[in-house]
Amino acid sequence: MKKKILAVLMCAAMTATVFVGCGNSTQEAAAPAEEAAPAEEAAPAEEAAPAEETASTQTAGGGYTFEIIVKSYQSSYWQAAVTGVNQAAADLGVTANCTGPNAESDIADQVNMLNSAINNEPDGIGLAACDQDACLDALQTAMDKGIPVVCFDSGIPKAPAGSVLSTIATDNYGAGATAADNLYPALKDTIANATAPVRIGEVNQEATSESITSRGLGFIDRFSELAAADGKTVAVIGNEYYVNNCKDAGDEASADIIIEVAVPAQTTVELCATEASVILNKADTIGVFGSNQVAAEGILTANGNLSVLGTDAAAGDILAAGFDAGSVIKGAIKDGTMFGAVTQSPLAMGIKTVETLTAIANGETVADIPTEGYWYDSTNMEDASIAPNLYD
């Protein structure tokens, strides 16, 4: 790694790389145009071009090798992220080795993969952690060995200071709130006219990663705020993590709205469907939120037997809000089964991860890069600002 950094410093007299806040890498000539002219006169144009390309490649990528560890290859979300990683690696002339466990609940497997990546002594590691606490020892080891780590999709709040140089992730708490901001108005009249408590379900595939827990809590807290503004009280029941970490769990005995949070034993669509079926079968359920692709597809799978979802709350439909994209969720929104969903941009996260690791290897200073979550439904999913984020 030291030889590569030295090579980059030698090239600095020729070119300089500027790392833009959104994660894109660009090159600017270090010398003014009038100083470059004599060099062009000294060599034929056909010889100057290859030299310029070589310097650009060394500054941009330097032939670095990065280890990228995703949460799993279970869903098309992570396939889209890997596509972004490979695209950026090809553009920058670096090598990116991608791996990940079979399922996001395979936490020990991912930790083993992270330790193996550290033993390979790469120029940097990109990590989407399944569990925000399980990787702490490995991160300390990486830092001790001088290997920079960039987290993407999920942050690691308790990471050893200095071990994670950048986190590239959706504002997950805000994205969960976005789902509530769009689902609550559609249910507002039903809530106002109810003569007995009503139920909102929430299916989270787990209670360990920062991304899922933040989305789940963001939805709960925002839905509760909106209800309180209309004079309604909310109680949160179900999974202990969410009950204990939301802003106000309320009192079930006196609540107007009950938010019931379910978490399956493992992160599979089938087990999420089992949890969703229990909630959808309850007569007082009027809405449900699935906080990622697996959970949202689980809700849709459960509905295959129940046929209770739709977009007309006044007619008694249960309104479902999802998260992420994929052909199943997109199809359900198009045909009116699912009310809408919040999307991220996993492709962009993969690209930015490699760009950020490259910038670090080039000796540049980097920072966290927040990405947004966007609400989409049947009315806007073809819009130019939304459609590129809706992977299949």
C-alpha positions as a Markdown table, in Angstrom:
| # | Residue | x | y | z |
|---|---|---|---|---|
| 1 | Met | 0.0 | 0.0 | 0.0 |
| 2 | Lys | 2.9 | 2.4 | 0.8 |
| 3 | Lys | 4.3 | 1.9 | -2.7 |
| 4 | Lys | 1.0 | 2.8 | -4.2 |
| 5 | Ile | 0.6 | 6.0 | -2.0 |
| 6 | Leu | 4.2 | 7.0 | -3.0 |
| 7 | Ala | 3.3 | 6.6 | -6.7 |
| 8 | Val | 0.3 | 8.8 | -6.2 |
| 9 | Leu | 2.4 | 11.5 | -4.6 |
| 10 | Met | 4.8 | 11.4 | -7.5 |
| 11 | Cys | 1.9 | 11.9 | -9.9 |
| 12 | Ala | 0.5 | 14.8 | -7.9 |
| 13 | Ala | 2.8 | 17.2 | -9.8 |
| 14 | Met | 1.0 | 16.2 | -13.0 |
| 15 | Thr | -2.6 | 16.0 | -11.9 |
| 16 | Ala | -4.8 | 16.7 | -8.8 |
| 17 | Thr | -7.9 | 14.9 | -7.9 |
| 18 | Val | -10.8 | 16.7 | -6.3 |
| 19 | Phe | -13.3 | 14.6 | -4.4 |
| 20 | Val | -16.7 | 16.2 | -4.6 |
| 21 | Gly | -19.0 | 16.0 | -1.6 |
| 22 | Cys | -21.5 | 13.7 | -3.4 |
| 23 | Gly | -18.7 | 11.1 | -4.0 |
| 24 | Asn | -17.8 | 11.8 | -7.6 |
| 25 | Ser | -14.1 | 11.9 | -8.6 |
| 26 | Thr | -12.9 | 14.5 | -11.1 |
| 27 | Gln | -9.4 | 15.5 | -12.3 |
| 28 | Glu | -8.2 | 19.0 | -13.0 |
| 29 | Ala | -4.9 | 19.9 | -14.6 |
| 30 | Ala | -2.3 | 21.2 | -12.1 |
| 31 | Ala | -0.6 | 23.5 | -14.5 |
| 32 | Pro | -2.2 | 26.4 | -16.5 |
| 33 | Ala | -2.9 | 25.8 | -20.2 |
| 34 | Glu | -0.1 | 28.2 | -21.3 |
| 35 | Glu | 2.5 | 26.1 | -19.4 |
| 36 | Ala | 1.2 | 22.9 | -20.9 |
| 37 | Ala | 1.8 | 24.1 | -24.5 |
| 38 | Pro | 5.6 | 23.5 | -24.6 |
| 39 | Ala | 5.1 | 19.9 | -23.5 |
| 40 | Glu | 2.7 | 19.4 | -26.4 |
| 41 | Glu | 5.2 | 20.8 | -28.9 |
| 42 | Ala | 8.0 | 18.5 | -27.6 |
| 43 | Ala | 6.1 | 15.3 | -28.3 |
| 44 | Pro | 3.7 | 14.2 | -31.1 |
| 45 | Ala | 0.0 | 14.2 | -30.2 |
| 46 | Glu | -0.2 | 10.5 | -30.5 |
| 47 | Glu | 2.5 | 10.0 | -27.9 |
| 48 | Ala | 1.1 | 12.6 | -25.4 |
| 49 | Ala | -2.4 | 11.0 | -25.2 |
| 50 | Pro | -1.2 | 7.6 | -23.7 |
| 51 | Ala | 0.9 | 9.5 | -21.1 |
| 52 | Glu | -2.1 | 11.6 | -20.1 |
| 53 | Glu | -4.3 | 8.5 | -19.7 |
| 54 | Thr | -1.6 | 6.7 | -17.6 |
| 55 | Ala | -1.3 | 9.7 | -15.2 |
| 56 | Ser | -5.1 | 10.0 | -15.0 |
| 57 | Thr | -5.5 | 6.3 | -14.2 |
| 58 | Gln | -2.9 | 6.3 | -11.5 |
| 59 | Thr | -4.4 | 9.4 | -9.8 |
| 60 | Ala | -8.0 | 8.1 | -10.1 |
| 61 | Gly | -7.5 | 4.5 | -9.2 |
| 62 | Gly | -3.9 | 3.7 | -8.9 |
| 63 | Gly | -4.6 | 0.0 | -9.4 |
| 64 | Tyr | -6.0 | -0.3 | -5.9 |
| 65 | Thr | -7.7 | -3.4 | -4.6 |
| 66 | Phe | -10.8 | -3.1 | -2.4 |
| 67 | Glu | -12.9 | -5.7 | -0.5 |
| 68 | Ile | -16.6 | -5.0 | -0.6 |
| 69 | Ile | -18.9 | -6.9 | 1.8 |
| 70 | Val | -22.7 | -6.5 | 1.3 |
| 71 | Lys | -25.4 | -7.8 | 3.6 |
| 72 | Ser | -26.5 | -10.6 | 1.4 |
| 73 | Tyr | -27.2 | -11.6 | -2.2 |
| 74 | Gln | -30.8 | -12.5 | -1.2 |
| 75 | Ser | -32.5 | -9.5 | -2.8 |
| 76 | Ser | -32.2 | -7.5 | -6.0 |
| 77 | Tyr | -31.3 | -4.5 | -3.8 |
| 78 | Trp | -27.9 | -5.9 | -3.1 |
| 79 | Gln | -27.4 | -7.0 | -6.6 |
| 80 | Ala | -28.0 | -3.4 | -7.7 |
| 81 | Ala | -25.4 | -2.2 | -5.2 |
| 82 | Val | -22.9 | -4.8 | -6.5 |
| 83 | Thr | -23.6 | -3.5 | -10.0 |
| 84 | Gly | -22.7 | 0.0 | -8.9 |
| 85 | Val | -19.5 | -1.3 | -7.3 |
| 86 | Asn | -18.4 | -3.0 | -10.4 |
| 87 | Gln | -19.3 | -0.1 | -12.6 |
| 88 | Ala | -17.2 | 2.3 | -10.5 |
| 89 | Ala | -14.3 | -0.1 | -10.3 |
| 90 | Ala | -14.2 | -0.4 | -14.1 |
| 91 | Asp | -14.4 | 3.4 | -14.5 |
| 92 | Leu | -11.6 | 4.1 | -12.0 |
| 93 | Gly | -9.3 | 1.2 | -12.9 |
| 94 | Val | -9.4 | -0.5 | -9.5 |
| 95 | Thr | -10.2 | -4.0 | -8.4 |
| 96 | Ala | -13.3 | -4.6 | -6.2 |
| 97 | Asn | -13.9 | -8.1 | -4.8 |
| 98 | Cys | -17.5 | -8.4 | -3.7 |
| 99 | Thr | -18.8 | -10.9 | -1.2 |
| 100 | Gly | -21.6 | -11.3 | 1.4 |
| 101 | Pro | -23.5 | -13.9 | 3.4 |
| 102 | Asn | -26.5 | -15.8 | 2.1 |
| 103 | Ala | -29.0 | -13.9 | 4.3 |
| 104 | Glu | -28.8 | -10.7 | 6.4 |
| 105 | Ser | -29.4 | -12.8 | 9.5 |
| 106 | Asp | -26.1 | -14.6 | 8.9 |
| 107 | Ile | -24.2 | -12.2 | 11.1 |
| 108 | Ala | -21.4 | -14.5 | 12.1 |
| 109 | Asp | -20.7 | -15.4 | 8.5 |
| 110 | Gln | -20.4 | -11.8 | 7.6 |
| 111 | Val | -18.0 | -11.2 | 10.5 |
| 112 | Asn | -15.8 | -14.1 | 9.2 |
| 113 | Met | -15.8 | -12.5 | 5.8 |
| 114 | Leu | -14.8 | -9.2 | 7.2 |
| 115 | Asn | -11.9 | -10.8 | 9.1 |
| 116 | Ser | -10.8 | -12.6 | 5.9 |
| 117 | Ala | -10.9 | -9.4 | 4.0 |
| 118 | Ile | -8.7 | -7.7 | 6.6 |
| 119 | Asn | -6.2 | -10.6 | 6.4 |
| 120 | Asn | -6.0 | -9.9 | 2.6 |
| 121 | Glu | -4.6 | -6.4 | 3.5 |
| 122 | Pro | -6.5 | -4.6 | 0.7 |
| 123 | Asp | -6.2 | -0.8 | 0.1 |
| 124 | Gly | -9.7 | -0.4 | 1.7 |
| 125 | Ile | -12.9 | -2.2 | 2.7 |
| 126 | Gly | -16.5 | -1.3 | 1.9 |
| 127 | Leu | -18.9 | -2.7 | 4.5 |
| 128 | Ala | -22.7 | -2.9 | 4.7 |
| 129 | Ala | -22.9 | -4.3 | 8.3 |
| 130 | Cys | -25.7 | -6.8 | 9.1 |
| 131 | Asp | -25.2 | -6.0 | 12.8 |
| 132 | Gln | -24.1 | -2.6 | 14.1 |
| 133 | Asp | -22.2 | -4.1 | 17.0 |
| 134 | Ala | -20.9 | -7.5 | 15.8 |
| 135 | Cys | -18.1 | -5.9 | 13.7 |
| 136 | Leu | -16.5 | -3.7 | 16.3 |
| 137 | Asp | -13.5 | -5.9 | 17.1 |
| 138 | Ala | -12.8 | -6.4 | 13.4 |
| 139 | Leu | -12.9 | -2.7 | 12.7 |
| 140 | Gln | -10.3 | -2.1 | 15.4 |
| 141 | Thr | -8.1 | -4.7 | 13.8 |
| 142 | Ala | -8.5 | -3.0 | 10.4 |
| 143 | Met | -7.6 | 0.3 | 11.9 |
| 144 | Asp | -4.5 | -1.2 | 13.6 |
| 145 | Lys | -3.4 | -2.5 | 10.2 |
| 146 | Gly | -4.0 | 0.8 | 8.5 |
| 147 | Ile | -6.8 | -0.4 | 6.4 |
| 148 | Pro | -9.5 | 2.3 | 5.8 |
| 149 | Val | -13.2 | 1.3 | 6.0 |
| 150 | Val | -16.1 | 2.9 | 4.4 |
| 151 | Cys | -19.6 | 1.8 | 5.5 |
| 152 | Phe | -22.5 | 1.9 | 3.1 |
| 153 | Asp | -26.3 | 1.4 | 3.5 |
| 154 | Ser | -25.9 | 1.1 | 7.3 |
| 155 | Gly | -23.7 | 3.0 | 9.7 |
| 156 | Ile | -21.9 | 1.6 | 12.8 |
| 157 | Pro | -22.5 | 4.2 | 15.6 |
| 158 | Lys | -20.2 | 2.5 | 18.1 |
| 159 | Ala | -17.3 | 1.9 | 15.7 |
| 160 | Pro | -13.9 | 2.6 | 17.2 |
| 161 | Ala | -13.0 | 6.2 | 16.7 |
| 162 | Gly | -11.2 | 6.6 | 13.4 |
| 163 | Ser | -11.9 | 3.2 | 12.1 |
| 164 | Val | -14.7 | 4.2 | 9.7 |
| 165 | Leu | -13.7 | 7.2 | 7.5 |
| 166 | Ser | -17.0 | 7.6 | 5.7 |
| 167 | Thr | -20.6 | 6.3 | 5.9 |
| 168 | Ile | -22.6 | 6.4 | 2.7 |
| 169 | Ala | -26.2 | 5.8 | 3.6 |
| 170 | Thr | -29.8 | 6.9 | 3.3 |
| 171 | Asp | -31.0 | 9.0 | 6.2 |
| 172 | Asn | -32.9 | 5.9 | 7.4 |
| 173 | Tyr | -34.8 | 7.5 | 10.2 |
| 174 | Gly | -35.9 | 10.3 | 7.9 |
| 175 | Ala | -36.8 | 7.7 | 5.2 |
| 176 | Gly | -39.0 | 5.9 | 7.7 |
| 177 | Ala | -40.7 | 9.2 | 8.6 |
| 178 | Thr | -41.3 | 9.8 | 4.8 |
| 179 | Ala | -43.3 | 6.6 | 4.7 |
| 180 | Ala | -45.4 | 7.8 | 7.6 |
| 181 | Asp | -45.8 | 11.2 | 6.0 |
| 182 | Asn | -47.4 | 9.6 | 3.1 |
| 183 | Leu | -49.4 | 6.8 | 4.7 |
| 184 | Tyr | -50.9 | 8.8 | 7.5 |
| 185 | Pro | -52.9 | 11.3 | 5.4 |
| 186 | Ala | -54.4 | 8.4 | 3.4 |
| 187 | Leu | -55.6 | 6.9 | 6.7 |
| 188 | Lys | -56.5 | 10.1 | 8.5 |
| 189 | Asp | -60.2 | 10.1 | 7.8 |
| 190 | Thr | -60.5 | 6.4 | 8.8 |
| 191 | Ile | -58.7 | 7.2 | 12.1 |
| 192 | Ala | -60.9 | 10.2 | 12.7 |
| 193 | Asn | -64.1 | 8.3 | 12.1 |
| 194 | Ala | -63.2 | 5.2 | 14.1 |
| 195 | Thr | -65.3 | 4.4 | 17.2 |
| 196 | Ala | -62.7 | 1.9 | 18.5 |
| 197 | Pro | -58.9 | 1.7 | 18.4 |
| 198 | Val | -57.4 | 1.0 | 15.0 |
| 199 | Arg | -54.1 | -0.9 | 14.3 |
| 200 | Ile | -51.1 | -0.1 | 12.2 |
| 201 | Gly | -48.7 | -3.0 | 11.5 |
| 202 | Glu | -45.0 | -2.7 | 11.0 |
| 203 | Val | -42.8 | -5.6 | 9.8 |
| 204 | Asn | -39.1 | -5.2 | 10.2 |
| 205 | Gln | -36.9 | -8.1 | 9.0 |
| 206 | Glu | -34.6 | -7.7 | 12.1 |
| 207 | Ala | -33.7 | -5.5 | 15.0 |
| 208 | Thr | -30.0 | -5.4 | 14.7 |
| 209 | Ser | -28.8 | -3.3 | 11.8 |
| 210 | Glu | -28.8 | 0.5 | 11.9 |
| 211 | Ser | -30.7 | 0.9 | 8.6 |
| 212 | Ile | -33.7 | -1.3 | 9.5 |
| 213 | Thr | -34.0 | -0.1 | 13.1 |
| 214 | Ser | -33.8 | 3.5 | 12.2 |
| 215 | Arg | -36.4 | 3.2 | 9.5 |
| 216 | Gly | -38.7 | 1.4 | 11.8 |
| 217 | Leu | -38.3 | 3.9 | 14.6 |
| 218 | Gly | -38.6 | 6.8 | 12.1 |
| 219 | Phe | -42.0 | 5.5 | 10.9 |
| 220 | Ile | -43.3 | 4.9 | 14.5 |
| 221 | Asp | -42.2 | 8.3 | 15.8 |
| 222 | Arg | -43.5 | 10.3 | 12.9 |
| 223 | Phe | -46.8 | 8.4 | 12.7 |
| 224 | Ser | -47.2 | 9.1 | 16.4 |
| 225 | Glu | -46.4 | 12.8 | 16.0 |
| 226 | Leu | -49.0 | 13.2 | 13.2 |
| 227 | Ala | -51.6 | 11.4 | 15.2 |
| 228 | Ala | -50.9 | 13.5 | 18.3 |
| 229 | Ala | -51.4 | 16.6 | 16.2 |
| 230 | Asp | -54.9 | 15.4 | 15.4 |
| 231 | Gly | -55.6 | 14.7 | 19.1 |
| 232 | Lys | -55.1 | 10.9 | 18.9 |
| 233 | Thr | -53.0 | 8.8 | 21.2 |
| 234 | Val | -50.7 | 6.0 | 20.1 |
| 235 | Ala | -49.4 | 2.8 | 21.8 |
| 236 | Val | -46.5 | 0.8 | 20.4 |
| 237 | Ile | -46.5 | -3.0 | 21.1 |
| 238 | Gly | -44.7 | -6.1 | 19.9 |
| 239 | Asn | -40.9 | -6.4 | 19.4 |
| 240 | Glu | -39.1 | -5.1 | 22.5 |
| 241 | Tyr | -36.4 | -3.2 | 20.7 |
| 242 | Tyr | -38.8 | -1.0 | 18.9 |
| 243 | Val | -41.1 | -0.6 | 21.9 |
| 244 | Asn | -38.1 | 0.4 | 24.2 |
| 245 | Asn | -36.4 | 2.7 | 21.7 |
| 246 | Cys | -39.3 | 4.7 | 20.2 |
| 247 | Lys | -39.9 | 8.2 | 21.6 |
| 248 | Asp | -43.1 | 7.2 | 23.3 |
| 249 | Ala | -44.6 | 3.7 | 23.6 |
| 250 | Gly | -47.8 | 5.0 | 25.1 |
| 251 | Asp | -50.5 | 3.0 | 26.9 |
| 252 | Glu | -52.2 | 0.3 | 24.9 |
| 253 | Ala | -55.3 | 0.3 | 27.3 |
| 254 | Ser | -56.2 | 3.9 | 26.3 |
| 255 | Ala | -54.7 | 4.3 | 22.9 |
| 256 | Asp | -56.7 | 5.4 | 19.8 |
| 257 | Ile | -54.0 | 3.8 | 17.5 |
| 258 | Ile | -52.0 | 0.7 | 18.2 |
| 259 | Ile | -48.7 | 0.3 | 16.2 |
| 260 | Glu | -47.8 | -3.4 | 16.3 |
| 261 | Val | -44.2 | -4.2 | 15.4 |
| 262 | Ala | -43.3 | -7.7 | 14.2 |
| 263 | Val | -39.8 | -9.1 | 13.6 |
| 264 | Pro | -39.3 | -12.7 | 12.3 |
| 265 | Ala | -36.8 | -15.2 | 13.7 |
| 266 | Gln | -34.8 | -15.0 | 10.4 |
| 267 | Thr | -34.6 | -12.5 | 7.5 |
| 268 | Thr | -36.6 | -14.3 | 4.9 |
| 269 | Val | -39.7 | -13.3 | 2.8 |
| 270 | Glu | -41.5 | -16.4 | 4.0 |
| 271 | Leu | -41.0 | -15.6 | 7.7 |
| 272 | Cys | -41.9 | -12.0 | 7.2 |
| 273 | Ala | -45.1 | -13.2 | 5.5 |
| 274 | Thr | -45.9 | -15.3 | 8.5 |
| 275 | Glu | -45.6 | -12.2 | 10.8 |
| 276 | Ala | -47.5 | -10.0 | 8.4 |
| 277 | Ser | -50.4 | -12.5 | 8.2 |
| 278 | Val | -51.0 | -12.3 | 11.9 |
| 279 | Ile | -51.4 | -8.5 | 11.7 |
| 280 | Leu | -53.4 | -8.4 | 8.4 |
| 281 | Asn | -55.8 | -11.0 | 9.9 |
| 282 | Lys | -56.8 | -8.6 | 12.7 |
| 283 | Ala | -60.1 | -6.9 | 12.1 |
| 284 | Asp | -58.9 | -3.5 | 13.4 |
| 285 | Thr | -55.8 | -3.3 | 11.1 |
| 286 | Ile | -56.0 | -0.4 | 8.6 |
| 287 | Gly | -52.4 | 0.0 | 7.5 |
| 288 | Val | -49.0 | -1.7 | 7.5 |
| 289 | Phe | -45.4 | -0.7 | 6.8 |
| 290 | Gly | -42.6 | -3.0 | 5.6 |
| 291 | Ser | -39.2 | -1.4 | 6.3 |
| 292 | Asn | -37.2 | -3.0 | 3.5 |
| 293 | Gln | -37.6 | -5.1 | 0.3 |
| 294 | Val | -37.8 | -8.5 | 2.2 |
| 295 | Ala | -40.4 | -7.2 | 4.7 |
| 296 | Ala | -42.5 | -5.5 | 2.0 |
| 297 | Glu | -42.4 | -8.6 | -0.2 |
| 298 | Gly | -43.4 | -10.6 | 2.9 |
| 299 | Ile | -46.5 | -8.4 | 3.4 |
| 300 | Leu | -47.4 | -9.0 | -0.3 |
| 301 | Thr | -46.9 | -12.7 | 0.0 |
| 302 | Ala | -49.2 | -12.8 | 3.0 |
| 303 | Asn | -51.8 | -10.8 | 1.1 |
| 304 | Gly | -51.8 | -13.5 | -1.6 |
| 305 | Asn | -53.9 | -15.7 | 0.7 |
| 306 | Leu | -55.9 | -12.9 | 2.3 |
| 307 | Ser | -56.6 | -10.3 | -0.4 |
| 308 | Val | -57.0 | -7.4 | 2.1 |
| 309 | Leu | -54.6 | -4.8 | 0.6 |
| 310 | Gly | -55.6 | -2.0 | -1.7 |
| 311 | Thr | -55.6 | 1.8 | -2.1 |
| 312 | Asp | -59.1 | 2.7 | -1.0 |
| 313 | Ala | -59.2 | 3.0 | 2.8 |
| 314 | Ala | -62.8 | 4.2 | 2.7 |
| 315 | Ala | -63.8 | 0.9 | 1.2 |
| 316 | Gly | -62.1 | -1.0 | 3.9 |
| 317 | Asp | -58.8 | -1.8 | 2.2 |
| 318 | Ile | -55.7 | -2.1 | 4.3 |
| 319 | Leu | -53.1 | 0.3 | 3.0 |
| 320 | Ala | -49.6 | -1.0 | 2.7 |
| 321 | Ala | -46.4 | 1.1 | 2.5 |
| 322 | Gly | -43.2 | -0.6 | 1.5 |
| 323 | Phe | -39.5 | 0.2 | 1.2 |
| 324 | Asp | -37.0 | -0.3 | -1.7 |
| 325 | Ala | -38.0 | -1.5 | -5.1 |
| 326 | Gly | -37.8 | -4.8 | -7.1 |
| 327 | Ser | -40.2 | -6.2 | -9.6 |
| 328 | Val | -42.6 | -7.6 | -7.0 |
| 329 | Ile | -43.1 | -4.3 | -5.1 |
| 330 | Lys | -43.2 | -2.3 | -8.3 |
| 331 | Gly | -45.8 | -4.6 | -9.8 |
| 332 | Ala | -48.0 | -4.4 | -6.7 |
| 333 | Ile | -47.9 | -0.6 | -6.7 |
| 334 | Lys | -48.8 | -0.5 | -10.4 |
| 335 | Asp | -51.8 | -2.8 | -10.0 |
| 336 | Gly | -53.1 | -1.1 | -6.8 |
| 337 | Thr | -52.3 | -3.8 | -4.3 |
| 338 | Met | -49.6 | -1.7 | -2.5 |
| 339 | Phe | -50.3 | 1.9 | -1.7 |
| 340 | Gly | -46.7 | 3.1 | -2.2 |
| 341 | Ala | -43.1 | 2.8 | -1.0 |
| 342 | Val | -39.9 | 4.6 | -0.3 |
| 343 | Thr | -36.9 | 3.9 | -2.5 |
| 344 | Gln | -33.2 | 4.4 | -2.1 |
| 345 | Ser | -30.5 | 4.2 | -4.7 |
| 346 | Pro | -28.4 | 1.1 | -4.1 |
| 347 | Leu | -26.6 | 1.6 | -7.5 |
| 348 | Ala | -25.4 | 5.0 | -6.4 |
| 349 | Met | -24.3 | 3.7 | -3.0 |
| 350 | Gly | -22.2 | 1.1 | -4.7 |
| 351 | Ile | -20.6 | 3.7 | -7.0 |
| 352 | Lys | -20.0 | 6.2 | -4.2 |
| 353 | Thr | -18.4 | 3.5 | -2.0 |
| 354 | Val | -15.7 | 2.7 | -4.6 |
| 355 | Glu | -15.2 | 6.4 | -5.4 |
| 356 | Thr | -14.8 | 7.2 | -1.7 |
| 357 | Leu | -12.3 | 4.3 | -1.1 |
| 358 | Thr | -10.3 | 5.5 | -4.1 |
| 359 | Ala | -10.2 | 9.0 | -2.8 |
| 360 | Ile | -9.0 | 7.8 | 0.6 |
| 361 | Ala | -6.3 | 5.7 | -1.1 |
| 362 | Asn | -5.2 | 8.8 | -3.0 |
| 363 | Gly | -4.7 | 10.6 | 0.3 |
| 364 | Glu | -7.8 | 12.7 | 0.2 |
| 365 | Thr | -10.0 | 13.7 | 3.1 |
| 366 | Val | -13.5 | 12.4 | 2.9 |
| 367 | Ala | -16.7 | 12.8 | 4.9 |
| 368 | Asp | -20.1 | 11.1 | 5.4 |
| 369 | Ile | -22.3 | 11.1 | 2.4 |
| 370 | Pro | -26.1 | 11.1 | 3.1 |
| 371 | Thr | -28.4 | 9.9 | 0.4 |
| 372 | Glu | -32.2 | 10.6 | 0.3 |
| 373 | Gly | -35.2 | 8.3 | 0.3 |
| 374 | Tyr | -38.0 | 9.1 | -2.1 |
| 375 | Trp | -41.7 | 8.2 | -1.9 |
| 376 | Tyr | -43.2 | 6.7 | -5.0 |
| 377 | Asp | -46.6 | 5.4 | -5.9 |
| 378 | Ser | -48.6 | 4.8 | -9.1 |
| 379 | Thr | -48.8 | 8.5 | -9.8 |
| 380 | Asn | -45.1 | 9.3 | -9.9 |
| 381 | Met | -43.1 | 6.1 | -10.3 |
| 382 | Glu | -42.4 | 6.9 | -14.0 |
| 383 | Asp | -41.1 | 10.4 | -13.2 |
| 384 | Ala | -37.5 | 11.1 | -14.3 |
| 385 | Ser | -36.5 | 11.9 | -10.7 |
| 386 | Ile | -37.9 | 8.5 | -9.4 |
| 387 | Ala | -37.6 | 5.9 | -12.1 |
| 388 | Pro | -33.8 | 5.5 | -12.2 |
| 389 | Asn | -33.9 | 4.4 | -8.5 |
| 390 | Leu | -36.5 | 1.7 | -9.1 |
| 391 | Tyr | -34.3 | -1.4 | -9.8 |
| 392 | Asp | -35.9 | -4.7 | -10.7 |
